[in-house]
Amino acid sequence: GASWSVVDDACPHRLAPLSTGKVCADGTLMCRFHGWRFDGSGACVDVPQATNPAAAARLCTAEKTAVSTYPVCIAAGLVFVWAEHGDGARERSACTPLPIDESDAAGVDWLLQVEPVSYESMLENAFDPTHAPYLHADSFGASPAVAMREMRMAAPVETGGFEMRHSGYTRANDGMNATRTF
């Protein structure tokens, strides 16, 4: 079956972004710059410029030609990535519960949208639901804005995240009491 791998976005050869490469029919990731290929474990499996099989083997087994990989877990139709690689990362990720349970996601349709902004801007955006009637007017925010009566932290910020509670911000969700988990 198919599996997911997450790697650093830099080919160890010339640091070209691997995200501009392609996944080959055999499942390897090929760098767009010089065609070096990597398997799901991050090991280099092909260097097209190698002059002979012995040189290719030497290059492909060198530690410096591997790309760093990150532990991955699939749950509720989502790919969760542990944002640490190296010694002990897989063990630490396996000991950490996922933030979602399969039963929580029954019937949920997920949407992935990549925006040209930083994660800091996206987090700030999530703290400001009053933008929805304007920025999302053609989708879920299609309702006139109302003043939010409540917005507060539900508990202190901890290592595992935090919760924020707020009231509605459009006529359509005015009576809502929402909890956002970060």
Stockholm file with secondary structure:
# STOCKHOLM 1.0

chainA/1-182         GASWSVVDDACPHRLAPLSTGKVCADGTLMCRFHGWRFDGSGACVDVPQATNPAAAARLCTAEKTAVSTYPVCIAAGLVFVWAEHGDGARERSACTPLPIDESDAAGVDWLLQVEPVSYESMLENAFDPTHAPYLHADSFGASPAVAMREMRMAAPVETGGFEMRHSGYTRANDGMNATRTF
#=GR chainA/1-182 SS CCCCCEECSSCTTTCCCGGGSEECTTSCEECTTTCCEECTTSCEEECTTCSSHHHHHHHHHSGGGCCCEECEEEETTEEEECSCCSTTHHHHHHTSCCSCCGGGGTTCCCCCCCCSSCHHHHHHHHTCGGGHHHHTTTTTTCSCBCCCCCEEESSCCBTTBCEEEEECCBGGGTTCEEEEEC
#=GC SS_cons         CCCCCEECSSCTTTCCCGGGSEECTTSCEECTTTCCEECTTSCEEECTTCSSHHHHHHHHHSGGGCCCEECEEEETTEEEECSCCSTTHHHHHHTSCCSCCGGGGTTCCCCCCCCSSCHHHHHHHHTCGGGHHHHTTTTTTCSCBCCCCCEEESSCCBTTBCEEEEECCBGGGTTCEEEEEC
//
